[in-house]
Amino acid sequence: MSYLIPSYFLIIKEEDLEELRSDLWNDDPVPAYLKVENVTYDIDIAYRGSYTRKFRKRSYWIGFVKPEHCSGSREIHLNAEYKDPSLIRNKLSFDFFQDLGVLSPHSQHINLIRNDSSKGVYLQLESVDDLFLKKRGLPLGPIYYAVNNNANFSLTRDEKRKESLLSGYKRAFGNPSDDDFLHELIYKINTTHLSKYPNEISQYLNVDKYLRWFAGAVCTMNNDGFTHNYALYRNSETGLFEIIPWDYDATWGRKVDGGVMRYDYVPIEGKKANNLCHLLLQVPEFRKLYRNILEEILETIFTVEHLETKVISLHQALRPHVLSDPYKKKTIDIFEGEPEFIFQFIRDRNSYLKKHLVDFD
């Protein structure tokens, strides 16, 4: 099935565009219009991201005002993917996590035209909110974004006790009373004796899905993804927290600046800064489960054979659009070599992880 890349037409008044540009760090949106498939929406638009706001090609948050929804979403994110020479790492990662059975945002590349001027290829990301849950037939429950490295599932950071157990998290959906559930999760993680982990932690966390996310983060090698770049959702029916990946452009062998990250940079145990990952691997039952999950992934999903068609399809669909992207067309030579770069990373990373599976025996 071919991968179609639609065009979105952004219409914004010059004075509103100037207001947007006047302060890169201002999260207050300005009004604009967005035309998608012959429907014109009144929208609010603002820059999104942290360090990425300094790039020439910036990312956007868009909220729909009238109509209030577009394709079942009240807000979307348009990521510039400026430092990813392939433009596909984020999408490849989210689709990979979906194959693992981990909740993951839907993503779709689009062309952005602003006031009749091409702004190039963007990746549209689904917002993780109540509508995200409804689309998947999941019960409503609180959602928290991990917004900085304090979201390390620990009582401390850099050996200093945190002022709050919820430090590092922002509630994206839910009520203030829901904070008690997250507070209790982090407290239990850090105060439960390891011998009681299998029974105790399993009452607060969907351990199987967490370990699948853990294995996915280790395979794709998101160095930043262990202490932020994720969201937490508490299923109100099961009472269990699940983890959702976010911002996975610095993966598949590339750093956040687009440079090369060696295939062995992130160990098979992940980053110890994530206290939950570290503690789960101290429990024989969970350590074995993680090993088995990872071993299965390395034989089936995290292989060139499984991912080759996906990578080539995305690459071929994007190529003509990259050629007309004002921010990317000059690096087309690097873009051309990205599929093989990703394939070689998969081969090297797969081999490295298989070699270290014995560490769990």
C-alpha positions in Angstrom: 0.0 0.0 0.0 1.5 3.4 -1.0 2.2 6.0 1.6 0.4 9.2 0.6 1.8 12.6 1.9 -1.0 15.2 1.9 -0.5 19.0 1.8 -1.7 21.3 4.7 -2.2 24.9 3.9 -1.5 27.3 6.8 -2.9 30.9 6.4 -1.7 33.4 9.0 -1.8 37.2 9.0 1.6 38.9 8.9 1.1 40.7 12.2 0.3 37.3 13.9 3.3 35.7 12.3 5.5 38.5 13.6 4.0 38.1 17.1 4.8 34.4 16.9 8.4 35.1 15.8 8.9 37.8 18.4 9.4 35.4 21.3 10.4 31.8 20.5 9.8 30.7 24.0 6.3 32.0 24.3 3.7 29.2 24.4 0.8 31.5 23.9 -0.8 30.7 20.5 -1.8 33.1 17.8 -4.8 32.7 15.5 -4.6 31.3 12.0 -6.4 29.0 9.5 -5.4 25.5 8.3 -6.9 24.0 5.2 -6.9 20.2 5.2 -8.6 18.1 2.5 -10.8 21.1 1.4 -11.9 21.9 4.9 -10.7 25.2 6.4 -10.2 25.2 10.2 -9.9 28.2 12.6 -6.9 27.2 14.6 -4.5 28.4 17.4 -0.9 27.9 16.6 2.3 28.1 18.7 5.9 26.8 18.5 6.6 23.6 20.3 9.7 21.8 21.6 12.6 23.0 23.7 16.1 23.4 22.0 14.4 22.8 18.6 12.8 26.3 18.7 16.3 27.7 17.8 16.4 25.8 14.5 15.6 27.4 11.1 12.8 25.0 10.6 10.6 25.0 13.7 7.9 22.7 15.0 4.3 23.7 15.8 1.5 22.9 18.2 -1.9 23.3 16.5 -5.3 23.5 18.4 -8.5 23.3 16.4 -11.1 26.0 17.3 -13.8 25.7 14.6 -14.5 23.0 13.8 -13.2 21.8 17.1 -11.9 18.5 15.7 -9.9 17.3 12.7 -9.8 13.6 12.1 -10.9 12.9 15.7 -8.2 15.2 17.2 -8.7 18.6 18.9 -4.9 19.3 18.7 -1.9 18.0 16.7 1.8 18.4 16.7 3.8 19.2 13.5 7.4 18.1 14.0 10.0 19.6 11.7 12.4 16.6 12.2 15.1 19.1 11.4 18.1 17.2 12.7 17.0 13.8 11.4 18.5 13.4 7.9 16.1 10.6 7.1 12.9 12.4 8.4 11.5 8.9 9.3 13.0 8.0 12.6 10.1 9.2 14.8 7.5 7.5 12.7 9.6 4.3 12.3 9.9 4.2 16.1 6.2 4.8 16.9 5.2 2.1 14.3 7.8 -0.2 15.8 6.3 0.3 19.3 2.9 -0.4 18.0 4.2 -3.7 16.6 5.4 -4.5 20.1 2.0 -4.0 21.6 2.9 -0.7 23.3 0.5 2.3 23.2 2.0 4.8 20.7 0.9 7.9 18.9 -0.2 7.8 15.3 2.1 9.7 12.9 1.8 10.9 9.3 4.1 13.0 7.1 2.6 16.0 5.5 3.7 19.0 3.3 3.3 22.4 5.0 2.5 25.4 2.8 2.4 28.7 4.8 0.9 31.7 3.0 1.6 30.1 -0.4 5.2 29.4 0.5 6.5 25.8 0.9 7.9 25.1 4.4 8.7 21.5 3.6 8.0 18.1 5.1 6.6 17.7 8.6 5.6 14.8 10.7 2.1 15.1 12.2 1.9 13.5 15.6 -1.3 12.6 17.4 -1.7 14.2 20.8 -1.8 11.8 23.8 -5.0 12.9 25.5 -8.5 11.6 26.2 -9.3 11.4 22.5 -6.2 9.2 22.1 -7.7 6.8 24.5 -11.2 6.9 23.0 -9.9 6.1 19.5 -8.4 2.9 21.0 -11.4 2.0 23.0 -9.6 2.5 26.3 -11.2 3.7 29.5 -10.5 7.3 30.5 -7.7 7.8 32.9 -5.1 10.4 33.9 -2.2 11.1 31.5 1.1 12.6 32.5 3.9 13.9 30.3 7.5 13.4 31.4 8.8 16.9 30.8 12.3 16.7 32.1 14.9 14.3 33.7 13.3 14.4 37.1 10.8 11.9 35.6 13.3 9.1 36.5 11.0 7.1 38.8 13.3 7.9 41.7 13.1 9.8 45.0 16.3 11.6 44.0 18.2 13.1 41.0 21.9 13.5 41.0 21.9 12.2 44.6 19.7 15.1 45.7 16.3 14.4 47.1 13.5 15.8 44.9 11.2 18.4 46.4 8.2 16.4 45.0 7.7 12.8 43.8 5.7 14.3 40.9 8.7 16.5 39.9 9.3 16.1 36.2 5.7 15.3 35.3 2.9 17.5 33.8 -0.7 16.3 34.0 -2.1 16.4 30.4 -5.4 14.9 31.3 -7.3 14.1 34.5 -8.0 15.7 37.9 -5.7 16.9 40.7 -6.9 13.9 42.8 -5.3 11.6 40.2 -1.9 12.8 41.2 -2.2 10.6 44.3 -2.0 7.5 42.0 1.2 8.7 40.4 2.6 9.7 43.8 1.8 6.2 45.2 3.4 4.5 42.1 6.7 6.3 42.5 6.6 5.8 46.3 6.0 2.0 46.0 8.8 1.7 43.3 11.3 3.1 45.7 10.2 1.7 49.1 9.0 -1.9 48.2 11.5 -4.6 49.1 12.7 -6.4 45.9 11.4 -9.7 47.2 7.9 -8.3 47.2 8.2 -6.6 43.8 6.4 -9.3 41.7 3.2 -9.0 43.8 3.3 -5.4 44.9 4.5 -3.5 41.8 2.2 -5.5 39.6 -0.7 -3.9 41.4 0.3 -0.5 40.1 2.2 -1.1 36.8 1.4 -3.1 33.7 4.8 -4.8 33.9 4.6 -6.7 30.7 3.9 -3.6 28.6 6.5 -1.6 30.5 9.1 -4.2 29.7 8.1 -4.2 26.1 8.5 -0.5 26.0 11.9 -1.0 27.8 13.0 -3.4 25.1 11.8 -1.1 22.4 13.7 1.8 23.8 16.9 -0.3 24.1 16.5 -1.6 20.5 15.9 1.9 18.9 18.5 3.3 21.3 16.7 6.5 22.5 19.3 7.7 24.9 16.9 10.4 26.3 13.9 8.2 26.4 14.5 6.6 29.8 14.0 9.7 31.9 11.7 11.8 29.7 10.3 11.6 26.2 7.4 9.4 27.4 3.9 9.7 28.9 2.2 7.7 31.6 -1.5 6.6 31.4 -3.4 5.0 34.2 -6.1 2.6 33.0 -9.0 3.3 35.3 -10.4 -0.2 34.9 -7.2 -2.2 35.6 -5.7 0.5 37.9 -2.4 -0.1 36.1 0.0 2.5 34.6 1.2 2.1 31.1 4.0 4.0 29.3 3.8 5.7 26.0 6.8 6.8 23.9 7.3 10.3 22.7 9.9 12.2 20.6 11.9 9.4 19.1 13.8 11.2 16.3 17.2 10.7 18.0 17.2 7.0 17.4 18.3 4.2 15.0 21.9 5.3 15.2 21.6 9.1 15.3 22.1 11.6 18.1 19.8 14.6 18.8 22.2 16.7 16.7 22.0 14.3 13.8 25.4 12.9 14.4 26.3 9.2 14.7 25.6 7.3 17.9 27.5 4.1 18.1 25.4 0.9 18.1 26.7 0.0 21.6 26.2 3.4 23.2 23.1 2.4 25.3 23.7 -0.9 27.2 21.3 -3.8 27.1 20.2 -2.8 30.7 19.2 0.7 29.5 20.2 3.7 31.5 20.5 3.3 35.2 19.2 6.8 35.6 15.8 5.3 35.1 15.3 3.8 38.6 12.3 1.6 37.6 14.2 -0.1 34.8 17.2 -0.6 37.2 15.1 -2.1 40.0 12.9 -4.4 37.7 16.1 -6.0 36.4 17.1 -6.8 40.0 14.0 -9.1 40.3 14.7 -12.6 38.8 11.1 -13.0 37.5 11.1 -9.6 35.7 14.7 -10.0 34.6 13.8 -13.3 32.9 10.7 -11.8 31.3 12.7 -8.8 29.9 15.2 -11.2 28.5 12.6 -13.4 26.8 10.8 -10.3 25.4 14.0 -8.9 24.0 15.1 -12.3 22.6 11.8 -12.6 20.7 12.0 -9.1 19.3 15.6 -9.6 18.1 14.5 -12.7 16.2 11.3 -11.3 14.7 10.6 -7.5 14.7 14.0 -5.8 15.2 15.5 -7.2 12.0 16.3 -5.8 8.5 14.0 -8.4 7.0 11.0 -7.1 9.0 11.7 -3.4 8.7 13.2 -3.2 5.2 9.9 -2.7 3.3 8.7 -0.1 5.8 12.0 1.9 5.6 12.2 1.8 1.8 8.5 2.7 1.4 8.8 5.7 3.6 12.1 6.8 2.0 10.8 6.5 -1.5 7.5 8.4 -0.7 9.4 11.2 1.0 12.1 11.6 -1.6 10.3 13.9 -4.1 9.0 16.1 -1.2 12.5 16.3 0.3 13.8 17.6 -3.1 11.4 20.6 -2.7 11.8 21.1 1.0 13.7 24.5 1.4 15.4 23.2 4.6 16.3 19.7 3.4 17.0 19.7 -0.3 20.6 20.7 0.1 21.3 17.5 2.1 19.6 15.1 -0.3 22.9 13.2 -0.7 22.8 12.3 3.0 19.1 11.5 2.8 19.8 9.0 -0.1 22.1 7.0 2.2 19.8 6.8 5.2 18.1 3.5 4.5 21.4 1.6 4.4 22.6 3.6 7.5 19.5 2.5 9.4 19.8 -1.1 8.1 23.5 -1.3 9.2 22.5 0.1 12.6 19.9 -2.6 13.0 22.4 -5.3 12.1 25.0 -4.0 14.5 22.6 -3.3 17.3 20.9 -6.7 16.9 24.2 -8.5 17.0 25.3 -6.5 20.0 22.1 -7.2 22.0 22.1 -10.9 21.1 25.7 -11.2 22.3 24.7 -9.7 25.7 21.6 -11.8 26.3 23.8 -14.2 28.1 24.3 -11.5 30.7 20.7 -12.3 31.9 21.3 -16.1 32.2 
